[in-house]
Amino acid sequence: KHFVFYNPPIVNKPLNIRRSATLEVRKIAGELLKNKIQTIVFARSRVRVEIILTYLQELVKHKLGPKSIMGYRGGYLPTER
């Protein structure tokens, strides 16, 4: 198992602005998934998880099928998991 913590690169040093974490995870996780590497991505909000999920499903739908990727959030009832 490998754990990767990634901090997007700074695009504006004086303002300390970084590249979009959502777009970066789309690129990195997309490559991992295309190479059939099991991947878990965490996000701070349910909405962000849904956005990333949609991006990744679109990226791999022809190679793996859109149902090969699922989103999860805390708070599901046992019957909903």
C-alpha positions in Angstrom: 0.0 0.0 0.0 1.1 3.5 -0.7 -0.2 6.8 0.7 0.3 10.0 -1.3 -0.3 13.4 0.1 -0.2 16.0 -2.6 -0.1 19.8 -2.4 -0.8 21.4 -5.7 2.0 23.6 -7.1 2.0 27.4 -6.5 1.0 29.3 -9.6 1.3 32.8 -8.0 4.1 33.0 -5.5 3.4 36.6 -4.2 -0.2 35.7 -3.4 0.6 32.1 -2.5 -2.2 30.8 -4.9 -2.0 27.2 -5.8 -3.4 25.2 -8.7 -6.9 23.9 -8.2 -6.8 20.7 -6.0 -9.9 19.4 -7.7 -8.3 19.6 -11.2 -5.1 18.2 -9.9 -6.8 15.2 -8.3 -8.7 14.7 -11.6 -5.5 14.4 -13.5 -3.6 12.2 -11.0 -6.5 9.9 -10.0 -7.5 9.7 -13.6 -4.1 8.3 -14.6 -4.1 5.9 -11.7 -7.5 4.6 -12.6 -6.8 4.3 -16.3 -3.9 2.0 -15.3 -6.3 0.0 -13.1 -4.7 1.1 -9.8 -7.2 1.0 -7.0 -7.5 4.6 -5.7 -9.2 6.4 -2.8 -9.6 10.2 -3.0 -10.7 12.3 -0.1 -12.4 15.7 -0.3 -13.6 18.1 2.4 -17.2 18.3 1.3 -19.9 16.1 -0.2 -20.3 18.5 -3.1 -16.6 18.3 -3.9 -16.7 14.5 -3.8 -19.6 14.5 -6.3 -17.7 16.9 -8.6 -14.6 14.7 -8.5 -16.6 11.6 -9.0 -18.3 13.0 -12.1 -14.9 14.1 -13.5 -13.4 10.7 -12.9 -16.4 8.7 -14.2 -16.2 10.7 -17.4 -12.5 10.1 -17.8 -12.7 6.3 -17.5 -16.1 5.5 -18.8 -14.9 3.9 -22.0 -12.0 2.0 -20.4 -13.6 0.8 -17.1 -17.2 1.8 -17.3 -18.8 4.6 -15.3 -20.0 2.2 -12.6 -16.4 1.2 -11.8 -16.1 4.3 -9.6 -18.3 5.1 -6.7 -18.5 8.0 -4.2 -19.0 7.7 -0.5 -19.8 10.1 2.3 -20.2 9.6 6.0 -23.7 9.4 7.3 -25.1 6.6 5.2 -27.5 4.3 6.9 -26.5 0.6 6.9 -29.1 -0.2 4.2 -27.8 2.6 2.0 -24.1 1.5 1.9 
